[in-house]
Amino acid sequence: MHGCFVPTSTPLNFGVKVRIAMVYAGAKVVAIGRVVSVRAEGMGIVFTKVEERYQAILERWIAESPVN
């Protein structure tokens, strides 16, 4: 719940601040974050700010995940 991996062929540089929007099962989560790892296949982002309304959705997604 503290971040995500974004697969991309053009990852951003380490330390870059980002605003990320994720949509799943008809719900949307928006977070502010920072790139903390960069690989050829994508980048890891740690969330630095998630509004409470989005945090609840994120927690629901994690709870419903078959891999939690």
Backbone bond lengths (Angstrom), bond angles and torsions (degrees), N, CA, C in turn:
res aa  C-N    CA-C-N  psi(-1)  N-CA   C-N-CA  omega(-1)  CA-C   N-CA-C  phi
1 M - - - 1.453 - - 1.523 112.17 -
2 H 1.311 115.97 0.45 1.455 118.99 -176.05 1.515 112.71 -104.50
3 G 1.330 116.73 2.82 1.451 118.85 -179.85 1.515 111.23 174.84
4 C 1.332 115.16 -171.85 1.459 120.07 -179.30 1.522 109.89 -158.40
5 F 1.314 115.17 167.42 1.455 121.66 173.77 1.523 107.40 -109.10
6 V 1.315 116.45 133.06 1.456 121.78 -179.51 1.526 108.57 -114.06
7 P 1.331 117.26 109.07 1.464 118.50 177.10 1.531 110.19 -71.33
8 T 1.320 115.96 129.09 1.451 121.05 179.24 1.525 109.22 -161.60
9 S 1.304 116.02 148.34 1.463 119.77 178.03 1.531 111.67 -81.99
10 T 1.341 117.03 -11.25 1.461 121.22 179.23 1.533 109.81 -131.00
11 P 1.331 117.60 73.89 1.470 119.52 -179.54 1.527 111.19 -66.38
12 L 1.326 114.58 152.40 1.462 120.73 175.96 1.522 109.24 -76.37
13 N 1.307 116.87 167.38 1.458 121.82 -179.62 1.532 111.97 -73.38
14 F 1.319 115.78 152.75 1.455 122.64 176.16 1.531 109.46 -54.71
15 G 1.331 116.10 134.47 1.458 121.35 176.91 1.507 115.97 89.99
16 V 1.323 118.36 -11.49 1.465 121.59 -178.95 1.533 109.52 -65.30
17 K 1.332 116.15 134.95 1.464 121.49 176.19 1.526 108.23 -81.80
18 V 1.344 115.86 140.13 1.462 120.40 -177.94 1.529 110.77 -136.08
19 R 1.307 114.74 157.13 1.464 122.97 168.13 1.513 104.22 -114.81
20 I 1.321 116.69 122.49 1.457 120.25 -175.84 1.523 109.35 -120.69
21 A 1.327 115.25 138.89 1.462 121.62 175.17 1.528 107.35 -120.13
22 M 1.324 116.24 130.24 1.465 122.32 -179.93 1.522 108.50 -122.73
23 V 1.319 116.17 136.00 1.465 121.55 178.77 1.516 108.54 -123.02
24 Y 1.323 115.76 130.71 1.459 121.47 179.08 1.522 108.30 -153.38
25 A 1.300 116.83 135.02 1.472 123.28 176.98 1.527 112.20 50.38
26 G 1.328 116.34 39.84 1.454 120.84 175.46 1.515 115.17 79.47
27 A 1.338 118.23 2.72 1.464 121.48 178.84 1.529 109.10 -115.29
28 K 1.322 115.57 155.16 1.458 121.04 -177.43 1.524 110.08 -125.50
29 V 1.326 115.83 139.80 1.466 122.70 174.42 1.516 107.94 -124.53
30 V 1.315 116.24 132.62 1.452 122.10 176.65 1.525 107.32 -119.06
31 A 1.334 116.48 134.89 1.464 120.87 -179.34 1.521 109.80 -142.91
32 I 1.313 114.83 156.13 1.457 122.23 171.29 1.524 105.63 -101.69
33 G 1.318 116.84 139.79 1.451 119.01 -178.30 1.507 112.73 -153.83
34 R 1.340 114.00 -170.97 1.450 121.34 -178.88 1.523 108.13 -143.46
35 V 1.318 116.46 140.59 1.462 121.60 178.17 1.534 108.15 -71.86
36 V 1.341 116.26 123.07 1.463 120.62 -177.74 1.525 113.16 -116.48
37 S 1.327 117.20 -11.74 1.462 119.92 173.76 1.521 108.69 -151.02
38 V 1.323 114.14 145.34 1.459 120.28 -178.64 1.519 108.00 -131.93
39 R 1.321 115.57 128.21 1.467 122.32 175.50 1.513 108.14 -132.33
40 A 1.312 116.34 168.10 1.461 120.62 179.70 1.527 111.63 -59.04
41 E 1.331 116.52 -32.43 1.470 120.28 -176.57 1.527 114.26 -92.28
42 G 1.340 118.60 -0.53 1.458 119.35 178.13 1.512 113.14 157.87
43 M 1.348 115.54 -159.78 1.463 120.57 -176.11 1.522 110.98 -143.08
44 G 1.312 114.75 147.34 1.458 121.64 174.69 1.514 109.10 -94.82
45 I 1.311 116.72 135.02 1.460 122.25 -178.88 1.523 108.46 -122.59
46 V 1.332 116.21 130.24 1.456 120.96 173.07 1.528 106.86 -99.63
47 F 1.332 116.19 134.63 1.459 120.37 178.59 1.529 108.99 -77.86
48 T 1.324 116.75 131.22 1.456 121.24 176.89 1.523 111.51 -107.17
49 K 1.341 116.37 -19.31 1.464 120.73 176.96 1.518 109.26 -153.48
50 V 1.338 114.91 123.98 1.462 121.93 175.11 1.526 106.56 -132.67
51 E 1.329 116.85 119.03 1.461 119.81 178.87 1.525 110.10 -61.39
52 E 1.307 116.33 150.35 1.468 122.23 -176.09 1.526 112.55 -54.62
53 R 1.324 117.17 -40.71 1.471 119.83 -179.20 1.531 110.98 -63.25
54 Y 1.327 117.07 -35.58 1.461 120.66 178.48 1.527 111.45 -79.20
55 Q 1.327 116.94 -31.83 1.459 121.02 178.42 1.523 110.55 -59.40
56 A 1.330 117.49 -40.68 1.466 121.67 179.67 1.533 110.82 -62.70
57 I 1.318 116.79 -40.68 1.467 120.75 178.52 1.521 109.90 -66.50
58 L 1.328 116.64 -44.39 1.462 121.50 178.85 1.530 110.87 -59.31
59 E 1.319 117.20 -43.65 1.462 121.32 178.12 1.532 111.29 -62.64
60 R 1.321 116.95 -38.27 1.465 120.42 178.06 1.527 110.34 -65.59
61 W 1.324 117.10 -43.78 1.469 120.08 178.17 1.525 110.91 -58.10
62 I 1.322 116.50 -44.91 1.472 120.45 -179.33 1.524 110.44 -64.43
63 A 1.319 116.99 -43.41 1.470 120.84 -179.55 1.518 111.59 -62.66
64 E 1.319 117.48 -34.24 1.467 121.71 -178.45 1.528 112.71 -85.46
65 S 1.316 116.98 -9.57 1.462 121.24 -178.32 1.526 111.41 -67.86
66 P 1.316 117.47 135.36 1.464 119.60 178.33 1.527 112.80 -72.55
67 V 1.336 117.31 -8.75 1.461 121.35 -177.14 1.531 110.56 -117.14
68 N 1.321 118.99 45.52 1.479 118.58 -179.82 1.484 112.23 -107.90
